[in-house]
Amino acid sequence: MTVLTRAGGQTAEIRRSLAWMVLSCLLFAFVMASVKLFLTDLPPVQTVFLRYIVGILLLIPLVAGTLDGVTVGASWKMLVARAVCHALAVLFWFYSIMRIPLAEVNALLNLGPVYATIGAAIYFGEGLKMRRVMAILISFAGAMAIIKPGFAEINLGTLAVMLTAPLFAISDLIAKSLKQHHDDNVIIIALSAGIAVATAIPAVIVWQPMSTMNWVGVLAIGVSATLGHVTLMKSFRGPMWAAQTGKYIQLLFVVLFGITLFDEIPVMSTIMGALVVLGAVTYIAIRESRNA
């Protein structure tokens, strides 16, 4: 009975991790669409600064009363390191969204889960069974199929997103480690405050006047990205491989937003790639549920 109870608990944990990651992916796909719709005429650092100011304003009422007596102790170095990595990742990410197609941005970001899952196996001892490796590789192949028709010559936007993937992976791994010592609220508010401070002076230097649509975009990405981080942290309560594999679902949301907002009609390879991604994620969830 104890074994069955433990197995049931592990299965539920995996399912919750995947569910939270899927919701997080939907929110971050909406962030990408909002940046492309409303904010392409602003410097990326200005957009990043305002996004995290909005995030802090949203988080204060949510975490008020839960941070009393909280100290970061020796974790401050990890919190600072995560803020720096994440700030650079978001800057590169926003820049790439403004310069190249969303599908290409998201496909190259799918290198991130590979880095993060391998890193979790090395530093956290999370096993890399063959089915997990295969699911990640198959998902990555599906991602490449989605953007293959849109790949052009390498430009600064492409290089930026190629730097974004490992930086986000490092941020995710640090967050996973921080969860052993701190509540989600501490980790999220520390990240937002750290990035806001780091980008404040550069944002002021390059500041440009903002239109009403710019402000709409800032509010949209601020709210969506903040909620995305909350759900992302919840997904890390399960194994890192489950959370990162679920991240590939974001491709489907990006394709959907591309069709509805930017008239980016996917070709057959895009449709097939999306089905491969969905199939791989579904397969690994079912297999792990049976074998947990």
Protein Blocks (a to p, Z undefined) as FASTA:
>chain_A
ZZmmmmmmmmmmmmmmmmmmmmmmmmmmmmmmmmmmmmmmpcfklmmmmmmmmmmmmmmm
mmgojlgoiafkjmlmmmmmmmmmmmmmmmmmmmmmmmmcfklmmmmmmmmmmmmmmmmm
mmnopacdfklmmmmmmmmmmmmmmmmmmpccddfklmmmmmmmmmmmmmmmmmmmmmmm
pcfklmmmmmmmmmmmmmmmmmmmmoccddfklmmmmmmmmmmmmmmmmmmmmmmmmcfk
lmmmmmmmmmmmmmmmmmmmnopacdfklmmmmmmmmmmmmmmmmmmmmmZZ
